């Protein structure tokens, strides 16, 4: 059941939230090498065939010992692999047919992980498929969403940075986040939209699910919220030392945003929630390597990296795309980048393992997945 709750929590309103954790990030102190924070576990080369070419990986999902790869941008496809990277099947296809999707955007798993659900913005519907690619059904999307995740089989949290007009609310209230039944009964909503012709920027993945928990990162906010059936709860509040948080309001313009990010490090919405840690991607202007902060739940400490490394498997480290099992993260790297770094890999790594990585790898190969276990 749903009881509608209208909430518009402010990022600075963090008092009284028992579960909220303050993440104090000092980028100038106590930074340590990548290798001190995580250990390389394995790589998986995704098999390349004539009908499964991946241009760019948008999402990585795991279900039934299978790897599901979503490419929104280039091939506009969903492909499935076993855990060794062997290609198994495709899910759906771009098209106008009843079992196809018109516009591929966000992809979610049902709560039992038995089905893949494609958020098709072109037909404003949710297309359900089995993991082996069979079309199951199509449901109308309750509101206009660009991202959505399941709370239960019948309740979803949906996000659209342009906001949605809700029944029984005035036209001034257009929340970016709506938790609703599939029958359009609103459970809760929040975060007024300031989308306009002067400011349309947003984060790439503001809504994400890790195991049973759904997280929402408002665009360029310093607070991450957990979304439940009837509540929006502040979970993490990030405070980057020496930086004033960027506040989006009706006066925000693209110019003011560009000026801010050219001078300040900021949290770009990328979070990976693990069993024993949480990882936050910090975008830092003019930095050529990835900066991130890791919060250790066991030690109740925040760690940051300084860009140095000893293992070649951190040479091409990028923003994590997914969580794997309890405490592993997954990144993907294009084959061309790996080939460009061949000298560094052989210089830093064990020859037999590097030989295996480069065996049969060409510029036309699909991306490679790298798995890392967090050590903090």
C-alpha positions as CSV (number, residue, x, y, z in Angstrom):
1,X,0.0,0.0,0.0
2,X,1.1,3.6,-0.6
3,X,0.4,6.7,1.4
4,X,1.4,9.7,-0.5
5,X,4.2,11.8,1.1
6,X,5.5,15.0,-0.4
7,X,9.1,15.6,0.6
8,X,11.6,18.1,-0.7
9,X,14.6,17.5,1.5
10,X,17.4,20.0,1.2
11,X,21.0,18.8,0.9
12,X,22.0,20.8,3.9
13,X,19.1,19.5,6.1
14,X,21.0,16.6,7.6
15,X,20.2,16.8,11.3
16,X,18.2,14.1,13.0
17,X,19.0,11.5,10.3
18,X,20.2,8.5,12.3
19,X,21.3,6.5,9.3
20,X,23.1,9.4,7.6
21,X,26.9,9.3,7.4
22,X,29.0,12.5,7.1
23,X,31.7,11.9,4.5
24,X,34.4,14.4,5.1
25,X,36.8,14.5,2.1
26,X,40.2,16.2,2.2
27,X,41.8,15.8,-1.2
28,X,45.1,17.2,0.1
29,X,45.7,14.9,3.1
30,X,45.9,11.2,3.7
31,X,45.6,10.2,0.1
32,X,47.1,6.8,-0.7
33,X,47.7,4.7,-3.8
34,X,44.9,2.9,-5.6
35,X,46.5,-0.5,-4.7
36,X,46.2,0.3,-1.0
37,X,42.5,0.6,-1.2
38,X,41.5,-2.3,-3.4
39,X,42.9,-5.5,-4.9
40,X,42.6,-6.5,-8.6
41,X,40.7,-9.8,-8.8
42,X,40.2,-10.7,-12.4
43,X,39.3,-9.5,-15.9
44,X,36.6,-10.8,-18.2
45,X,37.0,-10.3,-22.0
46,X,33.5,-10.1,-23.5
47,X,33.4,-12.3,-26.6
48,X,33.2,-10.5,-29.9
49,X,30.9,-11.9,-32.6
50,X,29.3,-10.5,-35.7
51,X,26.1,-9.6,-34.0
52,X,27.0,-8.4,-30.5
53,X,29.4,-5.5,-31.0
54,X,29.4,-3.1,-28.1
55,X,30.2,0.6,-28.7
56,X,30.0,1.9,-25.2
57,X,28.9,0.3,-21.9
58,X,26.2,2.3,-20.1
59,X,25.2,-0.3,-17.5
60,X,26.4,-3.6,-16.2
61,X,23.9,-5.9,-14.5
62,X,24.3,-9.4,-12.9
63,X,21.6,-12.1,-12.7
64,X,21.5,-15.9,-12.7
65,X,25.4,-16.1,-13.1
66,X,25.1,-14.0,-16.2
67,X,26.5,-10.6,-17.1
68,X,24.1,-8.2,-18.8
69,X,25.6,-5.4,-20.8
70,X,23.6,-2.3,-21.8
71,X,24.8,0.1,-24.5
72,X,22.5,3.1,-24.7
73,X,24.7,5.3,-26.8
74,X,26.3,3.4,-29.8
75,X,24.9,-0.1,-30.6
76,X,21.7,0.6,-28.6
77,X,21.6,-3.0,-27.5
78,X,21.4,-5.3,-24.5
79,X,23.7,-8.4,-24.7
80,X,24.1,-11.3,-22.2
81,X,27.3,-13.3,-21.4
82,X,28.2,-16.1,-19.0
83,X,30.7,-15.3,-16.2
84,X,33.6,-16.2,-18.5
85,X,32.5,-13.6,-21.1
86,X,31.1,-16.1,-23.6
87,X,28.2,-14.4,-25.6
88,X,24.8,-16.0,-25.0
89,X,22.0,-13.9,-26.4
90,X,20.6,-10.5,-27.0
91,X,17.6,-9.0,-25.2
92,X,15.1,-7.1,-27.4
93,X,16.0,-4.9,-30.3
94,X,15.6,-1.3,-31.5
95,X,12.4,-0.9,-33.6
96,X,8.8,-0.1,-33.8
97,X,7.4,-3.6,-33.2
98,X,5.4,-4.5,-30.0
99,X,8.3,-6.6,-28.7
100,X,10.9,-4.0,-29.5
101,X,12.0,-0.7,-27.8
102,X,11.8,2.6,-29.7
103,X,14.4,4.4,-27.5
104,X,16.7,2.5,-25.1
105,X,17.4,4.3,-21.9
106,X,17.7,2.9,-18.4
107,X,17.5,-0.9,-17.8
108,X,16.4,-2.4,-14.4
109,X,16.0,-5.9,-13.0
110,X,12.8,-7.0,-11.3
111,X,13.1,-7.5,-7.6
112,X,13.7,-11.3,-8.0
113,X,16.2,-10.6,-10.8
114,X,14.3,-13.0,-13.1
115,X,13.5,-10.3,-15.7
116,X,15.1,-7.4,-17.4
117,X,12.9,-4.3,-17.7
118,X,13.7,-1.7,-20.4
119,X,12.6,1.8,-19.8
120,X,11.5,2.8,-23.4
121,X,11.1,6.5,-23.5
122,X,10.1,6.4,-27.1
123,X,6.9,4.5,-26.4
124,X,6.7,5.6,-22.7
125,X,6.5,2.0,-21.6
126,X,8.4,-0.6,-19.6
127,X,9.3,-3.7,-21.7
128,X,9.8,-6.9,-19.7
129,X,12.1,-9.7,-21.0
130,X,13.5,-12.9,-19.6
131,X,17.3,-13.1,-19.2
132,X,17.4,-15.4,-22.2
133,X,15.7,-12.8,-24.3
134,X,12.1,-13.8,-24.5
135,X,9.6,-10.9,-24.5
136,X,7.2,-11.1,-21.5
137,X,5.0,-8.0,-21.5
138,X,4.8,-4.3,-21.8
139,X,3.5,-1.9,-19.1
140,X,2.7,1.8,-19.5
141,X,5.2,4.0,-17.5
142,X,3.2,5.8,-14.7
143,X,5.0,9.1,-15.4
144,X,7.7,10.5,-17.7
145,X,10.9,8.8,-16.4
146,X,14.4,8.6,-17.8
147,X,15.5,6.3,-15.0
148,X,13.6,3.9,-12.8
149,X,14.3,1.2,-10.2
150,X,11.9,-1.3,-8.6
151,X,11.1,-1.0,-4.9
152,X,8.6,-3.9,-5.2
153,X,7.1,-5.7,-8.2
154,X,4.4,-3.0,-8.4
155,X,6.2,0.1,-7.0
156,X,9.0,1.9,-8.8
157,X,11.1,5.0,-8.0
158,X,11.4,7.1,-11.2
159,X,13.5,10.1,-12.1
160,X,13.2,12.8,-14.7
161,X,15.2,16.0,-14.4
162,X,12.5,18.0,-16.1
163,X,10.1,17.0,-13.4
164,X,6.5,15.6,-13.5
165,X,3.2,17.2,-12.8
166,X,1.4,15.2,-10.1
167,X,-2.4,14.7,-9.5
168,X,-3.7,17.0,-6.8
169,X,-0.7,19.3,-6.9
170,X,-0.4,22.7,-8.4
171,X,1.5,23.3,-11.6
172,X,4.4,24.9,-9.7
173,X,5.4,21.6,-8.1
174,X,7.3,19.4,-10.5
175,X,9.4,16.9,-8.6
176,X,12.3,15.1,-10.2
177,X,11.8,12.0,-8.2
178,X,8.5,10.1,-7.9
179,X,7.9,6.8,-6.1
180,X,4.7,5.3,-7.5
181,X,2.7,2.2,-8.2
182,X,2.5,1.0,-11.8
183,X,-1.1,2.1,-11.6
184,X,0.0,5.8,-11.0
185,X,-0.7,5.9,-7.3
186,X,2.0,8.2,-5.9
187,X,3.8,7.0,-2.7
188,X,6.2,9.9,-2.3
189,X,7.9,12.6,-4.3
190,X,10.5,15.3,-4.0
191,X,13.3,17.5,-5.4
192,X,11.8,20.4,-7.3
193,X,13.0,20.5,-10.9
194,X,14.9,23.6,-12.1
195,X,15.3,22.3,-15.7
196,X,15.1,25.2,-18.1
197,X,16.5,26.5,-21.4
198,X,19.2,28.1,-19.4
199,X,20.2,25.1,-17.3
200,X,19.6,21.5,-18.5
201,X,22.6,19.7,-17.1
202,X,22.1,16.5,-15.1
203,X,24.1,13.5,-13.7
204,X,24.4,10.4,-15.8
205,X,23.1,7.9,-13.3
206,X,21.1,9.7,-10.6
207,X,19.1,6.6,-9.6
208,X,20.8,3.3,-8.8
209,X,20.0,0.1,-7.0
210,X,22.4,-2.1,-5.0
211,X,21.0,-5.4,-3.8
212,X,17.7,-4.4,-2.3
213,X,18.5,-0.7,-1.7
214,X,17.6,2.2,-4.1
215,X,19.7,5.4,-4.0
216,X,19.0,8.8,-5.5
217,X,21.7,11.5,-6.1
218,X,20.0,14.8,-7.0
219,X,21.8,16.6,-9.8
220,X,25.2,17.9,-8.5
221,X,24.1,17.7,-4.8
222,X,26.3,16.8,-1.9
223,X,23.7,14.4,-0.4
224,X,22.7,10.9,-1.5
225,X,19.3,9.7,-0.5
226,X,17.9,6.2,0.0
227,X,14.4,5.7,-1.5
228,X,11.9,3.4,0.1
229,X,8.2,2.9,-0.5
230,X,7.1,5.8,1.8
231,X,10.2,7.7,2.6
232,X,13.2,9.6,1.2
233,X,16.1,9.3,3.8
234,X,19.4,11.2,3.6
235,X,22.0,8.4,3.7
236,X,25.4,10.1,2.9
237,X,26.3,13.8,3.1
238,X,29.6,14.7,1.3
239,X,31.7,17.6,2.5
240,X,34.7,18.3,0.2
241,X,37.2,20.4,2.1
242,X,37.8,23.9,0.6
243,X,34.8,23.7,-1.7
244,X,31.5,25.5,-1.5
245,X,28.6,23.3,-2.6
246,X,26.9,24.2,-5.8
247,X,23.2,25.1,-5.2
248,X,20.8,24.7,-8.1
249,X,17.9,27.1,-8.2
250,X,15.8,29.0,-10.7
251,X,18.7,31.4,-11.3
252,X,21.2,28.8,-12.3
253,X,22.6,29.0,-15.8
254,X,24.9,26.8,-17.9
255,X,27.5,29.6,-17.6
256,X,27.4,29.7,-13.8
257,X,27.7,25.9,-13.7
258,X,30.7,25.9,-16.2
259,X,32.4,28.5,-14.1
260,X,31.9,26.4,-10.9
261,X,33.2,23.1,-12.3
262,X,36.2,24.8,-13.8
263,X,37.4,25.8,-10.3
264,X,36.0,23.3,-7.9
265,X,36.1,19.5,-7.3
266,X,32.6,18.1,-7.0
267,X,30.7,14.8,-6.5
268,X,29.2,13.9,-9.9
269,X,26.5,11.5,-8.6
270,X,28.5,8.3,-9.1
271,X,28.1,6.0,-6.1
272,X,28.7,2.3,-5.5
273,X,27.2,1.0,-2.3
274,X,28.9,-2.2,-1.1
275,X,28.4,-4.4,2.0
276,X,31.4,-2.9,3.9
277,X,32.1,0.3,2.0
278,X,30.7,3.0,-0.2
279,X,32.6,4.6,-3.1
280,X,32.1,8.2,-4.4
281,X,33.5,9.5,-7.6
282,X,34.9,13.0,-7.2
283,X,35.4,15.0,-10.4
284,X,38.4,17.3,-10.1
285,X,39.1,19.9,-12.9
286,X,42.3,19.5,-14.9
287,X,43.1,16.1,-13.3
288,X,44.1,13.4,-15.7
289,X,43.5,10.5,-13.4
290,X,40.3,9.4,-11.5
291,X,39.8,10.7,-8.0
292,X,37.4,8.9,-5.6
293,X,36.7,8.6,-1.9
294,X,35.9,5.3,-0.2
295,X,34.0,5.2,3.1
296,X,34.9,2.1,5.2
297,X,31.9,1.1,7.2
298,X,34.0,-1.1,9.5
299,X,36.7,1.5,10.3
300,X,34.3,4.5,9.9
301,X,37.0,6.2,7.9
302,X,37.2,8.0,4.6
303,X,40.1,7.2,2.2
304,X,41.1,8.9,-1.0
305,X,43.5,8.0,-3.7
306,X,46.5,10.0,-4.9
307,X,46.8,8.5,-8.4
308,X,50.0,6.4,-7.8
309,X,49.9,2.7,-8.5
310,X,52.0,-0.4,-8.6
311,X,49.8,-2.8,-10.4
312,X,49.1,-2.4,-14.2
313,X,45.5,-3.3,-13.6
314,X,44.9,0.2,-12.2
315,X,46.6,1.9,-15.1
316,X,43.3,2.4,-16.9
317,X,41.1,2.7,-13.8
318,X,37.8,4.5,-14.4
319,X,34.6,5.3,-12.6
320,X,33.1,2.0,-11.4
321,X,30.0,0.9,-13.4
322,X,28.6,-1.8,-11.0
323,X,28.7,-3.7,-7.8
324,X,29.6,-7.4,-8.0
325,X,28.6,-9.7,-5.0
326,X,29.4,-8.1,-1.6
327,X,32.5,-6.0,-1.9
328,X,33.7,-5.9,-5.5
329,X,33.4,-3.2,-8.1
330,X,33.5,-3.5,-11.8
331,X,34.9,-1.1,-14.4
332,X,35.0,-1.5,-18.2
333,X,37.8,-0.5,-20.6
334,X,37.7,-0.3,-24.4
335,X,40.1,-2.6,-26.1
336,X,41.8,0.3,-27.9
337,X,42.8,1.9,-24.5
338,X,44.2,-1.4,-23.3
339,X,46.2,-1.8,-26.5
340,X,47.5,1.7,-26.1
341,X,48.7,0.9,-22.6
342,X,50.4,-2.3,-23.6
343,X,53.9,-1.1,-22.7
344,X,52.9,0.0,-19.2
345,X,51.1,-3.3,-18.6
346,X,54.1,-5.4,-19.4
347,X,56.4,-3.0,-17.5
348,X,54.4,-3.3,-14.3
349,X,52.7,-6.8,-14.4
350,X,53.3,-10.5,-14.4
351,X,54.0,-11.6,-18.0
352,X,51.8,-14.7,-18.1
353,X,48.7,-12.8,-16.9
354,X,49.4,-9.9,-19.3
355,X,49.8,-12.4,-22.2
356,X,46.4,-13.8,-21.4
357,X,44.9,-10.3,-21.4
358,X,46.3,-9.4,-24.8
359,X,45.8,-12.8,-26.5
360,X,43.4,-12.2,-29.5
361,X,42.7,-8.7,-28.3
362,X,42.3,-6.3,-31.3
363,X,41.0,-2.7,-31.8
364,X,37.6,-4.2,-32.8
365,X,37.2,-6.4,-29.7
366,X,34.5,-5.7,-27.2
367,X,35.4,-4.0,-23.9
368,X,37.0,-5.8,-21.1
369,X,35.6,-5.9,-17.6
370,X,37.9,-5.6,-14.6
371,X,36.9,-6.7,-11.1
372,X,38.4,-5.2,-7.9
373,X,37.8,-6.1,-4.3
374,X,37.7,-3.3,-1.8
375,X,40.2,-3.8,1.0
376,X,39.2,-1.1,3.6
